[in-house]
Amino acid sequence: MTQYDVIVIGAGAGGGVVAAVLAEAGKRVLLLERGRAQSFDELGRDHLRNHRLSQHGHSTGPELDGNPRVFVDPAGQERVLQPHEDGYQNNAAAVGGGTRVFGAQAWRFLPQDFQMATTYGVPADSSLADWPIGYDDLAPYYERAEWELGVAGDEGNRAIWPRSRPYPLPPMSPGRQGVVLRQGLASLGWDTRAVPLLINTEGYNNRAACIRCQHCVGFACPTDAKNGTHNTVIPRALATGRCELVTEAMVTLIDTDSAGCVSGVSYVDREGHHHQLQAAAVVCAAGAIETARLLLNSASRMHPRGLGNQHDQVGRHLQGHYYAGAAGLRAEPVFDGQGPGVSTATCEFNHGNREVIGGGMLADDFIVLPIILWKRMLPPDLPRWGQANKTFMRENYRRFLQVMGPVHEIPSPEARVTVDTSVQDRWGLPVARLSGTTHPETVRTAAFMVERAQDWLEASGVTRVWSRKPGLYLSAGQHQAGTCRMGADPRTSVVDTCGRVHGHDNLYVADASVHVTNGGFNPVLTILALAYRTAEQIAHSG
């Protein structure tokens, strides 16, 4: 058997950081990724097949065949879904993970985001809790992520996010839609912020600046100006000569010895060959759904309910982000073709709102492809087919304006990932089964934020506004989190404050699984920061 100091499962945001920190600290690291390392040309720019709209397939991974999940809707009806189907709750499977094709919004969580239970109380039937760490614990790691990967941001953010260094890059300048929306915010007297982005607004780390193309979120970057782990920390890890990256490697089991201690992993390679490798430590960074699934599937005689699951906590508290927003039309065009599109946000309503718990950030959108506007954003009274639909698209695409953002989700213990032994993937493993719904308090908060989005659009000169009424549905549509939550008490959490699984000295989690709450912001910078913190702990543990 091959011996490694650390085996990292998943080469996404968290796994990429962990591999780099440990390899540079002198550890021998194996980084396993079930997806592939893909070039820009391989990923392509297909409007119908991409990670923003996968109805007809996508090129990022996971493979469309052999990777089903079981989805339980709010009525209790079960469906087996494939990766291209709506409701799949699908993250990209590739070197870089979601950072290969993300929109790159790089928000820190606010200090209040770590103390939601103390601030608001715990709603009935929820599992809302405070984090066992606070903003000050993560601040140095937020800064490290911003500088080592490269974040473009506005120094005005210092007012609500205490920080010791400026952003390394200036903010993205607004396009036409951003200018119009900033005028609307000014007229309302609301907080106005430039959206921080993991995008080079000028040359940085020997890579070019953004060329403002129209294909950002859901696509790879043509100039390599979007800063994910695939083009920052993973190359650094490999350059040490101490990190080995194996792609198209499906981890089937975290192995344990006769005493129940973690000893390594088993995986299947691209040719179907099985490997069993030993390691002093194992880090799960496969994402909130797949990490929970792997821990549950790693049941043994000593751990009959799965690893870290002695108190039935693995897979519970599944959350993501309920997106609230509104759309509408202006008399004059606002589309100018200047990507990435998103540039302007307000944090006026993240906290301190009467009669709702939390709140969220609202921002303008990335450039919306015509097919996505047609599929998801049309006015509710417009026919889906026929001449009226064609006329609307032809006359109004350039006049369309949308603002939206993630709201604080109130976690529920019944929103969860389990494994379904009756449905197997291509490797014969029980698949993830997703069940439960958003908490009713989340829906109330989302409804409040929809009204604020409407107010913003109307103040920005939009004459016709529409929105979707919030309701209950399965959590974790985007930004899945919470299934291996962090905490001091093993009875109510899965990992400790350093990401180590309770009851195991050498098993860690370094992805959004550990989030106690998921903030009112895109969570990638928090994933990166926590991964730096966990990797530092592993490096110092010997």
C-alpha positions in Angstrom: 0.0 0.0 0.0 1.2 3.6 -0.7 1.6 5.8 2.3 0.7 9.5 2.3 0.7 12.1 5.0 -2.7 13.3 3.9 -5.3 12.2 1.3 -7.6 15.0 0.2 -10.9 14.0 -1.4 -12.2 16.7 -3.8 -10.2 19.3 -5.7 -12.6 22.1 -5.3 -12.5 25.3 -3.2 -11.7 23.6 0.1 -9.6 20.7 -1.2 -7.4 22.8 -3.4 -6.5 25.1 -0.5 -5.8 22.2 1.9 -3.6 20.5 -0.7 -1.5 23.6 -1.3 -1.0 24.5 2.4 0.0 21.0 3.4 2.3 20.4 0.4 4.0 23.7 1.0 4.4 22.7 4.7 6.3 19.6 3.6 3.5 17.0 3.7 3.2 14.3 1.1 -0.4 14.8 -0.3 -2.6 12.9 -2.6 -5.4 14.9 -4.1 -8.3 12.8 -5.5 -10.9 14.3 -7.9 -13.8 12.4 -9.4 -14.0 14.9 -12.3 -11.4 15.9 -14.9 -9.0 18.7 -15.5 -10.6 20.5 -18.5 -9.3 23.2 -20.7 -11.3 26.2 -21.8 -11.9 24.6 -25.2 -13.1 21.4 -23.6 -15.7 23.3 -21.5 -16.9 25.4 -24.4 -19.5 28.1 -24.6 -22.7 26.2 -25.4 -25.8 28.2 -24.4 -27.9 25.0 -24.0 -25.3 22.8 -22.2 -23.5 24.6 -19.4 -23.4 24.6 -15.7 -25.9 27.5 -15.5 -28.4 25.7 -17.6 -27.9 21.9 -17.7 -31.3 20.8 -19.0 -29.7 19.5 -22.1 -26.5 18.4 -20.4 -23.3 20.1 -19.4 -19.6 19.7 -19.9 -18.3 20.2 -16.4 -19.2 17.0 -14.6 -20.5 14.9 -13.0 -21.0 12.5 -15.9 -24.6 12.5 -17.1 -24.8 8.7 -16.9 -24.4 6.7 -13.7 -24.7 9.6 -11.2 -28.3 9.6 -10.1 -29.8 11.1 -6.8 -33.1 10.5 -5.1 -35.1 13.7 -4.6 -38.1 13.8 -2.2 -40.4 16.7 -2.9 -42.4 18.6 -0.3 -45.3 16.3 -0.9 -43.2 13.3 -0.1 -43.0 12.0 -3.6 -39.7 10.4 -4.6 -38.0 10.8 -7.9 -34.7 9.6 -9.3 -32.9 12.5 -10.9 -30.0 12.6 -13.3 -27.3 15.4 -13.3 -29.0 17.4 -16.0 -32.4 17.5 -14.4 -33.9 20.4 -12.4 -33.7 19.8 -8.7 -30.5 17.7 -8.8 -28.7 20.2 -6.5 -25.6 19.7 -8.7 -22.1 21.2 -8.1 -19.5 20.9 -10.8 -17.2 17.9 -10.7 -13.9 19.0 -12.1 -10.5 20.2 -11.0 -11.4 23.4 -9.3 -14.9 22.2 -8.5 -17.4 25.0 -8.6 -14.7 27.6 -8.8 -14.0 26.4 -12.4 -17.3 27.9 -13.6 -18.6 30.0 -10.7 -19.6 33.7 -10.8 -16.8 34.4 -8.3 -18.6 36.6 -5.8 -16.2 36.8 -2.9 -18.1 38.1 0.1 -17.0 37.7 3.7 -19.7 36.7 6.2 -20.7 39.5 8.6 -19.8 39.3 12.3 -23.5 38.9 13.0 -23.8 35.9 10.7 -21.9 33.8 13.2 -24.4 34.6 16.0 -27.8 34.0 14.5 -29.3 32.1 17.4 -28.1 34.6 20.0 -29.4 37.5 17.8 -32.8 36.1 16.8 -33.6 33.2 19.1 -34.3 29.7 17.8 -37.5 29.2 15.8 -39.7 26.2 16.6 -38.7 23.1 14.6 -35.4 24.7 13.5 -31.8 23.9 14.4 -30.6 27.5 14.2 -27.4 27.8 16.2 -24.4 30.0 16.7 -21.1 29.1 15.2 -18.5 28.0 17.8 -16.1 30.5 16.2 -16.6 34.2 15.2 -15.6 36.6 12.6 -12.4 37.6 14.3 -11.3 33.9 14.2 -11.7 33.8 10.4 -10.6 37.4 9.5 -6.9 36.5 9.0 -7.9 33.6 6.7 -10.4 35.7 4.7 -7.4 38.1 4.1 -5.2 35.2 3.1 -7.7 33.9 0.6 -8.3 37.4 -0.9 -4.6 37.9 -1.5 -3.4 34.4 -2.5 -6.2 33.9 -5.0 -7.0 37.5 -5.8 -10.1 39.4 -5.0 -11.2 42.7 -6.5 -13.1 44.9 -4.1 -14.0 48.3 -2.7 -12.3 49.7 0.3 -15.6 51.0 1.5 -16.4 47.5 2.6 -14.0 48.1 5.6 -16.9 49.9 7.3 -18.9 46.7 7.9 -16.1 44.0 7.5 -13.2 44.9 9.9 -10.0 44.2 8.0 -6.3 44.8 8.3 -5.3 45.0 4.6 -7.0 46.4 1.5 -8.2 44.2 -1.4 -5.3 43.3 -3.7 -7.3 44.4 -6.8 -9.6 47.4 -7.6 -13.4 46.7 -7.9 -15.1 45.9 -11.2 -16.5 49.1 -12.8 -20.2 49.0 -13.3 -21.8 48.5 -16.7 -25.0 50.3 -17.8 -27.2 48.2 -15.5 -24.9 48.9 -12.5 -25.0 52.7 -13.1 -28.9 52.6 -13.3 -29.2 50.5 -10.2 -26.7 52.7 -8.2 -28.9 55.7 -9.1 -31.9 53.8 -7.6 -30.0 53.0 -4.4 -29.0 56.6 -4.1 -32.6 57.8 -4.4 -33.6 55.4 -1.7 -30.7 56.3 0.6 -29.7 52.6 0.8 -26.3 51.1 1.4 -24.4 50.8 -1.9 -21.5 48.4 -2.4 -19.3 47.1 -5.2 -19.5 43.4 -5.4 -16.2 41.8 -4.4 -15.1 39.3 -7.1 -12.5 36.6 -7.4 -11.7 38.1 -10.8 -8.6 40.0 -12.0 -9.6 43.5 -12.8 -6.0 44.0 -13.8 -3.1 41.6 -14.2 -2.5 39.6 -11.1 -0.3 36.5 -10.2 1.0 36.3 -13.8 -2.5 36.1 -15.3 -4.4 38.5 -17.4 -7.3 40.8 -16.6 -11.0 40.2 -17.3 -12.0 41.2 -20.8 -15.7 41.8 -19.8 -17.1 39.0 -21.9 -20.7 37.9 -21.7 -20.1 34.3 -20.5 -19.0 34.3 -16.9 -21.2 32.4 -14.4 -21.6 28.8 -15.6 -18.6 29.0 -17.9 -14.8 28.9 -17.9 -12.9 32.2 -18.4 -11.2 32.7 -21.8 -8.4 34.8 -20.4 -8.0 32.8 -17.1 -8.9 35.9 -15.2 -11.4 34.2 -12.9 -9.6 33.0 -9.8 -10.5 29.5 -8.8 -8.4 26.8 -7.1 -7.6 25.2 -10.5 -5.4 28.1 -11.5 -4.0 29.4 -8.2 -3.5 27.0 -5.2 -3.6 23.6 -7.0 -0.7 24.6 -9.4 1.2 25.7 -6.3 0.6 22.4 -4.6 1.8 20.4 -7.7 4.9 22.7 -8.1 6.2 21.5 -4.7 6.6 18.0 -6.0 4.9 16.7 -2.9 1.3 16.7 -4.1 0.0 14.1 -6.6 -3.3 14.9 -8.3 -5.4 11.9 -9.6 -8.4 12.8 -11.7 -11.4 10.6 -12.6 -10.9 8.9 -9.2 -14.1 8.0 -7.4 -13.6 7.5 -3.6 -15.8 4.6 -2.6 -14.9 4.3 1.1 -12.9 5.9 3.9 -11.1 3.0 5.3 -10.8 2.2 9.0 -8.8 -0.4 10.9 -9.9 -3.1 13.3 -10.1 -0.5 16.1 -12.3 1.9 14.0 -9.5 4.4 13.4 -9.3 6.0 9.9 -6.5 4.5 8.0 -6.9 5.7 4.4 -9.3 5.5 1.4 -10.4 3.2 -1.3 -11.1 4.5 -4.8 -11.8 3.4 -8.4 -9.7 4.9 -11.2 -10.8 5.8 -14.7 -10.1 2.3 -16.0 -12.2 0.7 -13.3 -9.3 -0.5 -11.2 -9.6 -0.5 -7.4 -7.0 1.1 -5.1 -6.6 1.1 -1.4 -4.2 3.6 0.0 -3.0 4.4 3.5 -2.7 7.9 5.0 -1.9 9.5 8.3 -4.9 11.8 7.8 -7.9 12.1 5.5 -9.7 15.3 4.5 -13.2 15.3 3.0 -13.8 18.2 0.6 -16.3 16.8 -1.8 -19.1 19.3 -1.0 -22.0 19.2 1.5 -23.9 16.4 -0.3 -21.1 14.2 -1.4 -19.1 14.5 1.8 -22.1 13.5 3.9 -22.8 10.6 1.5 -19.3 9.3 1.7 -19.2 9.4 5.5 -22.5 7.6 5.6 -21.4 5.0 3.0 -18.2 4.4 5.1 -20.1 2.4 7.7 -18.3 -0.5 9.3 -18.6 -2.8 12.3 -17.1 -0.1 14.6 -19.2 2.6 12.9 -22.5 1.0 11.9 -24.2 4.4 11.2 -21.2 5.8 9.2 -18.2 7.8 10.2 -18.9 10.7 12.6 -22.5 9.7 12.8 -22.8 8.3 16.3 -25.4 10.9 17.1 -27.2 10.9 13.7 -25.9 14.3 12.8 -24.2 13.6 9.4 -26.4 14.8 6.6 -28.8 16.8 8.8 -29.3 20.6 8.7 -28.9 20.6 4.9 -29.2 24.2 3.7 -28.2 26.3 0.8 -29.5 29.7 -0.3 -33.1 30.6 -1.0 -32.7 33.3 -3.7 -35.1 36.2 -3.4 -35.5 38.9 -6.1 -37.5 40.6 -8.7 -37.3 41.4 -12.4 -38.7 44.0 -14.7 -38.4 46.2 -17.7 -37.2 49.8 -18.2 -38.2 52.0 -21.0 -34.6 52.4 -22.2 -32.1 49.5 -22.8 -29.8 48.6 -19.9 -28.0 45.8 -21.6 -24.6 46.9 -22.9 -22.9 43.5 -23.3 -20.3 44.4 -20.6 -19.7 41.3 -18.5 -19.6 39.8 -16.0 -22.7 41.9 -15.3 -22.8 41.8 -11.5 -21.2 44.9 -10.0 -23.6 46.5 -7.6 -25.1 45.3 -4.3 -26.8 46.5 -1.2 -26.3 45.1 2.3 -29.0 47.3 3.8 -31.1 44.3 4.8 -28.7 41.6 5.9 -29.7 42.2 9.6 -31.9 44.4 11.7 -35.2 43.9 9.8 -38.4 44.0 11.8 -40.4 40.7 12.1 -38.0 38.5 10.1 -34.9 36.5 10.9 -31.8 37.7 9.2 -32.2 39.0 5.7 -29.8 39.0 2.8 -27.8 40.8 0.2 -29.3 42.0 -3.1 -27.3 42.6 -6.2 -27.6 43.0 -10.0 -27.3 39.8 -12.0 -24.6 38.3 -14.3 -25.4 38.7 -18.0 -28.5 36.6 -18.5 -28.4 34.4 -21.6 -31.6 34.7 -23.7 -32.4 31.0 -23.2 -32.2 31.4 -19.4 -34.3 34.5 -19.4 -36.9 32.6 -21.4 -36.8 29.5 -19.2 -36.7 31.1 -15.8 -37.5 34.8 -15.8 -40.5 35.6 -18.0 -43.5 37.5 -16.7 -46.0 35.0 -15.3 -48.8 36.2 -17.6 -46.7 35.8 -20.8 -47.4 32.7 -23.0 -44.5 30.3 -23.1 -44.8 29.8 -26.8 -46.1 31.6 -29.9 -45.8 35.0 -31.4 -46.4 37.0 -28.2 -43.5 35.2 -26.6 -41.2 35.8 -29.6 -42.2 39.5 -29.7 -41.5 39.9 -26.0 -38.1 38.4 -26.3 -37.2 40.4 -29.4 -38.4 43.7 -28.0 -37.5 43.4 -24.3 -34.3 41.4 -23.8 -32.1 44.5 -23.8 -34.6 46.3 -21.4 -34.7 43.5 -18.9 -33.3 44.2 -15.4 -33.1 41.9 -12.4 -31.8 42.1 -8.8 -31.6 39.1 -6.5 -29.6 37.6 -3.7 -29.2 34.8 -1.1 -31.2 35.1 2.1 -30.2 33.6 5.4 -31.6 30.1 5.6 -32.9 28.8 8.9 -31.6 25.2 9.1 -33.9 22.4 9.9 -32.8 19.0 11.3 -35.3 17.3 8.9 -33.7 18.9 5.8 -31.1 16.3 5.2 -28.9 13.9 3.1 -29.2 10.2 3.7 -28.2 7.3 1.4 -30.7 5.2 -0.6 -29.6 1.6 -0.8 -32.2 0.8 -3.4 -30.6 3.2 -6.0 -26.9 2.8 -6.9 -24.5 4.8 -9.0 -22.2 3.5 -11.7 -19.7 2.2 -9.0 -22.5 0.3 -7.1 -22.6 2.8 -4.2 -25.9 3.9 -2.6 -26.8 7.4 -3.9 -27.6 10.5 -2.0 -31.2 10.9 -1.0 -32.3 14.5 -0.4 -35.4 15.3 1.7 -37.0 18.0 3.8 -37.9 21.6 3.0 -36.9 25.1 3.8 -38.0 26.3 7.2 -41.2 28.6 7.1 -39.1 31.4 8.7 -36.9 31.3 5.6 -39.9 31.8 3.4 -41.0 34.8 5.4 -37.6 36.4 5.2 -37.5 35.7 1.4 -40.9 37.3 1.0 -39.5 40.4 2.8 -36.5 40.5 0.5 -38.6 40.1 -2.6 -40.4 43.3 -1.6 -37.1 45.1 -1.1 -36.0 44.0 -4.6 -39.2 45.4 -6.1 -38.6 48.7 -4.3 -35.1 48.9 -5.7 -36.2 48.2 -9.3 -39.0 50.7 -9.1 -36.6 53.4 -7.7 -34.3 52.6 -10.7 -37.0 53.4 -13.3 -38.4 50.0 -13.9 -42.0 50.4 -15.0 -43.1 46.8 -14.9 -42.0 44.5 -12.1 -42.7 40.8 -11.4 -41.4 38.2 -9.0 -42.0 34.7 -7.8 -43.9 34.2 -4.6 -41.7 32.3 -2.1 -42.8 29.0 -0.9 -41.6 25.8 0.7 -39.2 23.6 -1.3 -36.2 21.3 -0.8 -33.3 23.3 0.6 -29.8 23.5 -1.0 -30.6 24.5 -4.6 -27.5 26.5 -4.6 -24.5 26.8 -2.2 -25.2 23.5 -0.4 -24.0 23.6 3.2 -24.5 22.4 6.8 -24.5 18.6 6.6 -21.4 18.2 8.9 -21.9 21.2 11.0 -19.2 22.6 13.3 -19.7 22.6 17.0 -18.3 21.8 20.4 -20.9 19.2 21.3 -20.7 15.9 19.4 -24.4 15.3 20.1 -25.4 18.3 17.9 -22.5 18.6 15.5 -20.1 16.5 13.4 -16.8 18.5 13.4 -14.9 20.6 16.0 -13.8 24.2 15.6 -10.8 23.0 13.4 -12.9 20.8 11.1 -11.9 17.6 12.7 -14.6 14.9 12.9 -15.6 14.2 16.5 -14.2 11.0 17.8 -11.5 10.8 15.1 -8.0 12.3 15.5 -7.2 12.2 11.8 -10.4 12.8 9.8 -11.3 16.3 8.7 -13.9 18.1 6.6 -12.9 21.2 4.6 -16.0 22.3 2.6 -19.3 24.0 3.2 -20.6 20.9 5.1 -19.2 22.5 8.3 -21.2 25.7 8.0 -23.5 26.2 11.0 -25.4 28.8 9.0 -24.7 29.8 5.5 -24.8 33.6 5.7 -26.7 36.0 3.6 -23.9 36.0 1.0 -22.3 33.7 -1.6 -20.2 31.4 0.6 -17.0 30.6 -1.4 -14.7 33.0 0.4 -15.8 31.4 3.8 -15.1 27.9 2.4 -11.6 29.1 1.4 -11.0 30.8 4.7 -12.1 27.8 6.7 -10.0 25.5 4.5 -6.9 27.6 5.2 -7.7 27.4 8.9 -8.2 23.6 8.9 -5.1 23.0 6.8 -3.0 25.1 9.2 -4.3 22.9 12.1 -3.3 19.7 10.2 0.1 21.1 9.3 0.8 21.9 13.0 -0.5 18.6 14.3 2.6 16.8 13.3 
